[in-house]
Amino acid sequence: MIRLGAVVAVVMAVVSGGVRAGAAVRVADLVWDELADCESGGDWRADTGNGYYGGLQIRPTTWAETGGLRLADRPDHASRREQTTVGEEILRQQGWEAWPSCARELGMIAPGPVAGARVLPGA
């Protein structure tokens, strides 16, 4: 499995100032696949009973707030492409911090807490 460090570095280099909330960006499929591997074991249909759904483990409220309901009633009922489309909107609104544990593990955000940063409880 390819680690994201190099891929994220390339993506972040393309987007001036890095990927953070508010930045419109199209993320490479490999990045979403790595994030889904960490979040759900790569299961885009994941419904594990933890209140988060799909490959990117998105809460139903976040799904609704970021336009997902126009695609499917829940993330795990949407295609991979639909989930990543909503994932890009979540990323635009919240930054990688929407997936705090996996984003940190994959090198998308700095390890450890950052002074003044909000840690959001999953997407």
mmCIF file of the C-alpha atoms, coordinates in Angstrom:
data_MODEL
# 
_entry.id   MODEL 
# 
loop_
_atom_site.group_PDB 
_atom_site.id 
_atom_site.type_symbol 
_atom_site.label_atom_id 
_atom_site.label_alt_id 
_atom_site.label_comp_id 
_atom_site.label_asym_id 
_atom_site.label_entity_id 
_atom_site.label_seq_id 
_atom_site.pdbx_PDB_ins_code 
_atom_site.Cartn_x 
_atom_site.Cartn_y 
_atom_site.Cartn_z 
_atom_site.occupancy 
_atom_site.B_iso_or_equiv 
_atom_site.pdbx_formal_charge 
_atom_site.auth_seq_id 
_atom_site.auth_comp_id 
_atom_site.auth_asym_id 
_atom_site.auth_atom_id 
_atom_site.pdbx_PDB_model_num 
ATOM 1   C CA . MET A 1 1   ? 0.000   0.000  0.000  1.00 0.00 ? 1   MET A CA 1 
ATOM 2   C CA . ILE A 1 2   ? 1.273   3.450  -0.893 1.00 0.00 ? 2   ILE A CA 1 
ATOM 3   C CA . ARG A 1 3   ? 1.525   5.933  1.945  1.00 0.00 ? 3   ARG A CA 1 
ATOM 4   C CA . LEU A 1 4   ? 0.066   9.347  1.421  1.00 0.00 ? 4   LEU A CA 1 
ATOM 5   C CA . GLY A 1 5   ? 3.000   11.509 2.400  1.00 0.00 ? 5   GLY A CA 1 
ATOM 6   C CA . ALA A 1 6   ? 4.275   12.019 -1.142 1.00 0.00 ? 6   ALA A CA 1 
ATOM 7   C CA . VAL A 1 7   ? 0.812   12.210 -2.679 1.00 0.00 ? 7   VAL A CA 1 
ATOM 8   C CA . VAL A 1 8   ? -0.400  14.750 -0.140 1.00 0.00 ? 8   VAL A CA 1 
ATOM 9   C CA . ALA A 1 9   ? 2.765   16.799 -0.617 1.00 0.00 ? 9   ALA A CA 1 
ATOM 10  C CA . VAL A 1 10  ? 2.037   16.999 -4.348 1.00 0.00 ? 10  VAL A CA 1 
ATOM 11  C CA . VAL A 1 11  ? -1.629  17.872 -3.791 1.00 0.00 ? 11  VAL A CA 1 
ATOM 12  C CA . MET A 1 12  ? -0.739  20.493 -1.203 1.00 0.00 ? 12  MET A CA 1 
ATOM 13  C CA . ALA A 1 13  ? 1.928   21.989 -3.416 1.00 0.00 ? 13  ALA A CA 1 
ATOM 14  C CA . VAL A 1 14  ? -0.660  22.531 -6.134 1.00 0.00 ? 14  VAL A CA 1 
ATOM 15  C CA . VAL A 1 15  ? -3.024  24.343 -3.771 1.00 0.00 ? 15  VAL A CA 1 
ATOM 16  C CA . SER A 1 16  ? -1.463  27.562 -2.556 1.00 0.00 ? 16  SER A CA 1 
ATOM 17  C CA . GLY A 1 17  ? -1.100  27.469 1.194  1.00 0.00 ? 17  GLY A CA 1 
ATOM 18  C CA . GLY A 1 18  ? -2.056  23.815 1.544  1.00 0.00 ? 18  GLY A CA 1 
ATOM 19  C CA . VAL A 1 19  ? -5.433  22.155 1.900  1.00 0.00 ? 19  VAL A CA 1 
ATOM 20  C CA . ARG A 1 20  ? -7.500  23.706 4.645  1.00 0.00 ? 20  ARG A CA 1 
ATOM 21  C CA . ALA A 1 21  ? -11.077 24.723 5.220  1.00 0.00 ? 21  ALA A CA 1 
ATOM 22  C CA . GLY A 1 22  ? -12.346 27.119 2.556  1.00 0.00 ? 22  GLY A CA 1 
ATOM 23  C CA . ALA A 1 23  ? -10.001 25.969 -0.193 1.00 0.00 ? 23  ALA A CA 1 
ATOM 24  C CA . ALA A 1 24  ? -11.656 24.477 -3.263 1.00 0.00 ? 24  ALA A CA 1 
ATOM 25  C CA . VAL A 1 25  ? -9.641  21.474 -4.317 1.00 0.00 ? 25  VAL A CA 1 
ATOM 26  C CA . ARG A 1 26  ? -10.015 18.243 -6.251 1.00 0.00 ? 26  ARG A CA 1 
ATOM 27  C CA . VAL A 1 27  ? -8.312  15.448 -4.371 1.00 0.00 ? 27  VAL A CA 1 
ATOM 28  C CA . ALA A 1 28  ? -6.665  12.535 -6.177 1.00 0.00 ? 28  ALA A CA 1 
ATOM 29  C CA . ASP A 1 29  ? -8.532  9.216  -6.024 1.00 0.00 ? 29  ASP A CA 1 
ATOM 30  C CA . LEU A 1 30  ? -5.515  7.621  -4.336 1.00 0.00 ? 30  LEU A CA 1 
ATOM 31  C CA . VAL A 1 31  ? -5.839  10.037 -1.427 1.00 0.00 ? 31  VAL A CA 1 
ATOM 32  C CA . TRP A 1 32  ? -9.518  9.178  -0.910 1.00 0.00 ? 32  TRP A CA 1 
ATOM 33  C CA . ASP A 1 33  ? -8.724  5.464  -1.168 1.00 0.00 ? 33  ASP A CA 1 
ATOM 34  C CA . GLU A 1 34  ? -6.013  5.752  1.490  1.00 0.00 ? 34  GLU A CA 1 
ATOM 35  C CA . LEU A 1 35  ? -8.341  7.722  3.757  1.00 0.00 ? 35  LEU A CA 1 
ATOM 36  C CA . ALA A 1 36  ? -11.116 5.146  3.264  1.00 0.00 ? 36  ALA A CA 1 
ATOM 37  C CA . ASP A 1 37  ? -8.654  2.318  3.994  1.00 0.00 ? 37  ASP A CA 1 
ATOM 38  C CA . CYS A 1 38  ? -7.925  3.967  7.324  1.00 0.00 ? 38  CYS A CA 1 
ATOM 39  C CA . GLU A 1 39  ? -11.494 5.017  8.152  1.00 0.00 ? 39  GLU A CA 1 
ATOM 40  C CA . SER A 1 40  ? -13.419 1.898  7.108  1.00 0.00 ? 40  SER A CA 1 
ATOM 41  C CA . GLY A 1 41  ? -10.954 -0.696 5.876  1.00 0.00 ? 41  GLY A CA 1 
ATOM 42  C CA . GLY A 1 42  ? -11.737 0.552  2.356  1.00 0.00 ? 42  GLY A CA 1 
ATOM 43  C CA . ASP A 1 43  ? -15.385 -0.537 2.577  1.00 0.00 ? 43  ASP A CA 1 
ATOM 44  C CA . TRP A 1 44  ? -17.381 2.097  0.697  1.00 0.00 ? 44  TRP A CA 1 
ATOM 45  C CA . ARG A 1 45  ? -20.608 0.395  1.907  1.00 0.00 ? 45  ARG A CA 1 
ATOM 46  C CA . ALA A 1 46  ? -19.578 0.375  5.591  1.00 0.00 ? 46  ALA A CA 1 
ATOM 47  C CA . ASP A 1 47  ? -22.399 0.430  8.148  1.00 0.00 ? 47  ASP A CA 1 
ATOM 48  C CA . THR A 1 48  ? -20.716 -0.682 11.349 1.00 0.00 ? 48  THR A CA 1 
ATOM 49  C CA . GLY A 1 49  ? -23.330 0.648  13.753 1.00 0.00 ? 49  GLY A CA 1 
ATOM 50  C CA . ASN A 1 50  ? -21.111 3.466  15.047 1.00 0.00 ? 50  ASN A CA 1 
ATOM 51  C CA . GLY A 1 51  ? -23.225 6.301  13.570 1.00 0.00 ? 51  GLY A CA 1 
ATOM 52  C CA . TYR A 1 52  ? -20.797 6.913  10.699 1.00 0.00 ? 52  TYR A CA 1 
ATOM 53  C CA . TYR A 1 53  ? -21.297 5.464  7.221  1.00 0.00 ? 53  TYR A CA 1 
ATOM 54  C CA . GLY A 1 54  ? -19.516 4.686  3.988  1.00 0.00 ? 54  GLY A CA 1 
ATOM 55  C CA . GLY A 1 55  ? -15.858 4.550  3.113  1.00 0.00 ? 55  GLY A CA 1 
ATOM 56  C CA . LEU A 1 56  ? -15.103 7.958  4.579  1.00 0.00 ? 56  LEU A CA 1 
ATOM 57  C CA . GLN A 1 57  ? -17.211 7.359  7.719  1.00 0.00 ? 57  GLN A CA 1 
ATOM 58  C CA . ILE A 1 58  ? -19.479 10.377 7.346  1.00 0.00 ? 58  ILE A CA 1 
ATOM 59  C CA . ARG A 1 59  ? -22.231 11.242 9.848  1.00 0.00 ? 59  ARG A CA 1 
ATOM 60  C CA . PRO A 1 60  ? -25.718 11.525 8.344  1.00 0.00 ? 60  PRO A CA 1 
ATOM 61  C CA . THR A 1 61  ? -25.983 15.154 9.520  1.00 0.00 ? 61  THR A CA 1 
ATOM 62  C CA . THR A 1 62  ? -22.724 16.058 7.789  1.00 0.00 ? 62  THR A CA 1 
ATOM 63  C CA . TRP A 1 63  ? -23.889 14.172 4.688  1.00 0.00 ? 63  TRP A CA 1 
ATOM 64  C CA . ALA A 1 64  ? -27.065 16.266 4.611  1.00 0.00 ? 64  ALA A CA 1 
ATOM 65  C CA . GLU A 1 65  ? -25.289 19.570 5.351  1.00 0.00 ? 65  GLU A CA 1 
ATOM 66  C CA . THR A 1 66  ? -22.795 19.081 2.524  1.00 0.00 ? 66  THR A CA 1 
ATOM 67  C CA . GLY A 1 67  ? -25.258 18.137 -0.218 1.00 0.00 ? 67  GLY A CA 1 
ATOM 68  C CA . GLY A 1 68  ? -25.173 14.369 0.068  1.00 0.00 ? 68  GLY A CA 1 
ATOM 69  C CA . LEU A 1 69  ? -28.943 13.965 0.173  1.00 0.00 ? 69  LEU A CA 1 
ATOM 70  C CA . ARG A 1 70  ? -29.140 14.947 -3.488 1.00 0.00 ? 70  ARG A CA 1 
ATOM 71  C CA . LEU A 1 71  ? -27.129 11.759 -4.154 1.00 0.00 ? 71  LEU A CA 1 
ATOM 72  C CA . ALA A 1 72  ? -28.365 9.176  -1.620 1.00 0.00 ? 72  ALA A CA 1 
ATOM 73  C CA . ASP A 1 73  ? -30.107 8.984  1.741  1.00 0.00 ? 73  ASP A CA 1 
ATOM 74  C CA . ARG A 1 74  ? -26.873 7.913  3.502  1.00 0.00 ? 74  ARG A CA 1 
ATOM 75  C CA . PRO A 1 75  ? -23.190 7.712  2.541  1.00 0.00 ? 75  PRO A CA 1 
ATOM 76  C CA . ASP A 1 76  ? -23.125 3.908  2.500  1.00 0.00 ? 76  ASP A CA 1 
ATOM 77  C CA . HIS A 1 77  ? -25.945 3.930  -0.061 1.00 0.00 ? 77  HIS A CA 1 
ATOM 78  C CA . ALA A 1 78  ? -23.952 6.218  -2.376 1.00 0.00 ? 78  ALA A CA 1 
ATOM 79  C CA . SER A 1 79  ? -21.289 5.223  -4.874 1.00 0.00 ? 79  SER A CA 1 
ATOM 80  C CA . ARG A 1 80  ? -17.616 5.722  -4.133 1.00 0.00 ? 80  ARG A CA 1 
ATOM 81  C CA . ARG A 1 81  ? -17.560 8.696  -6.533 1.00 0.00 ? 81  ARG A CA 1 
ATOM 82  C CA . GLU A 1 82  ? -20.568 10.281 -4.816 1.00 0.00 ? 82  GLU A CA 1 
ATOM 83  C CA . GLN A 1 83  ? -18.923 9.836  -1.426 1.00 0.00 ? 83  GLN A CA 1 
ATOM 84  C CA . THR A 1 84  ? -15.710 11.473 -2.605 1.00 0.00 ? 84  THR A CA 1 
ATOM 85  C CA . THR A 1 85  ? -17.678 14.331 -4.158 1.00 0.00 ? 85  THR A CA 1 
ATOM 86  C CA . VAL A 1 86  ? -19.279 15.005 -0.776 1.00 0.00 ? 86  VAL A CA 1 
ATOM 87  C CA . GLY A 1 87  ? -15.884 14.408 0.844  1.00 0.00 ? 87  GLY A CA 1 
ATOM 88  C CA . GLU A 1 88  ? -14.468 17.271 -1.195 1.00 0.00 ? 88  GLU A CA 1 
ATOM 89  C CA . GLU A 1 89  ? -17.196 19.578 0.120  1.00 0.00 ? 89  GLU A CA 1 
ATOM 90  C CA . ILE A 1 90  ? -16.507 18.416 3.677  1.00 0.00 ? 90  ILE A CA 1 
ATOM 91  C CA . LEU A 1 91  ? -12.805 19.073 3.055  1.00 0.00 ? 91  LEU A CA 1 
ATOM 92  C CA . ARG A 1 92  ? -13.612 22.545 1.710  1.00 0.00 ? 92  ARG A CA 1 
ATOM 93  C CA . GLN A 1 93  ? -15.692 23.365 4.792  1.00 0.00 ? 93  GLN A CA 1 
ATOM 94  C CA . GLN A 1 94  ? -13.706 21.672 7.565  1.00 0.00 ? 94  GLN A CA 1 
ATOM 95  C CA . GLY A 1 95  ? -10.293 20.812 6.201  1.00 0.00 ? 95  GLY A CA 1 
ATOM 96  C CA . TRP A 1 96  ? -8.618  17.452 6.855  1.00 0.00 ? 96  TRP A CA 1 
ATOM 97  C CA . GLU A 1 97  ? -9.524  17.897 10.515 1.00 0.00 ? 97  GLU A CA 1 
ATOM 98  C CA . ALA A 1 98  ? -12.914 16.389 9.611  1.00 0.00 ? 98  ALA A CA 1 
ATOM 99  C CA . TRP A 1 99  ? -11.078 13.044 9.777  1.00 0.00 ? 99  TRP A CA 1 
ATOM 100 C CA . PRO A 1 100 ? -8.730  13.821 12.683 1.00 0.00 ? 100 PRO A CA 1 
ATOM 101 C CA . SER A 1 101 ? -7.263  10.409 13.516 1.00 0.00 ? 101 SER A CA 1 
ATOM 102 C CA . CYS A 1 102 ? -6.744  9.075  10.017 1.00 0.00 ? 102 CYS A CA 1 
ATOM 103 C CA . ALA A 1 103 ? -5.690  12.430 8.551  1.00 0.00 ? 103 ALA A CA 1 
ATOM 104 C CA . ARG A 1 104 ? -3.046  12.703 11.266 1.00 0.00 ? 104 ARG A CA 1 
ATOM 105 C CA . GLU A 1 105 ? -1.959  9.089  10.762 1.00 0.00 ? 105 GLU A CA 1 
ATOM 106 C CA . LEU A 1 106 ? -1.670  9.592  7.000  1.00 0.00 ? 106 LEU A CA 1 
ATOM 107 C CA . GLY A 1 107 ? 0.273   12.858 7.297  1.00 0.00 ? 107 GLY A CA 1 
ATOM 108 C CA . MET A 1 108 ? -2.479  15.191 6.078  1.00 0.00 ? 108 MET A CA 1 
ATOM 109 C CA . ILE A 1 109 ? -2.379  17.200 9.299  1.00 0.00 ? 109 ILE A CA 1 
ATOM 110 C CA . ALA A 1 110 ? 0.419   17.697 11.791 1.00 0.00 ? 110 ALA A CA 1 
ATOM 111 C CA . PRO A 1 111 ? 0.822   15.070 14.487 1.00 0.00 ? 111 PRO A CA 1 
ATOM 112 C CA . GLY A 1 112 ? -0.418  16.008 17.926 1.00 0.00 ? 112 GLY A CA 1 
ATOM 113 C CA . PRO A 1 113 ? -2.660  18.907 18.896 1.00 0.00 ? 113 PRO A CA 1 
ATOM 114 C CA . VAL A 1 114 ? -1.956  22.316 17.431 1.00 0.00 ? 114 VAL A CA 1 
ATOM 115 C CA . ALA A 1 115 ? -2.478  25.350 19.657 1.00 0.00 ? 115 ALA A CA 1 
ATOM 116 C CA . GLY A 1 116 ? -5.809  26.998 18.862 1.00 0.00 ? 116 GLY A CA 1 
ATOM 117 C CA . ALA A 1 117 ? -6.929  24.217 16.507 1.00 0.00 ? 117 ALA A CA 1 
ATOM 118 C CA . ARG A 1 118 ? -10.386 22.699 16.782 1.00 0.00 ? 118 ARG A CA 1 
ATOM 119 C CA . VAL A 1 119 ? -10.463 18.928 16.689 1.00 0.00 ? 119 VAL A CA 1 
ATOM 120 C CA . LEU A 1 120 ? -13.737 17.829 15.136 1.00 0.00 ? 120 LEU A CA 1 
ATOM 121 C CA . PRO A 1 121 ? -15.187 14.423 16.068 1.00 0.00 ? 121 PRO A CA 1 
ATOM 122 C CA . GLY A 1 122 ? -15.109 12.808 12.618 1.00 0.00 ? 122 GLY A CA 1 
ATOM 123 C CA . ALA A 1 123 ? -16.917 13.919 9.520  1.00 0.00 ? 123 ALA A CA 1 
# 
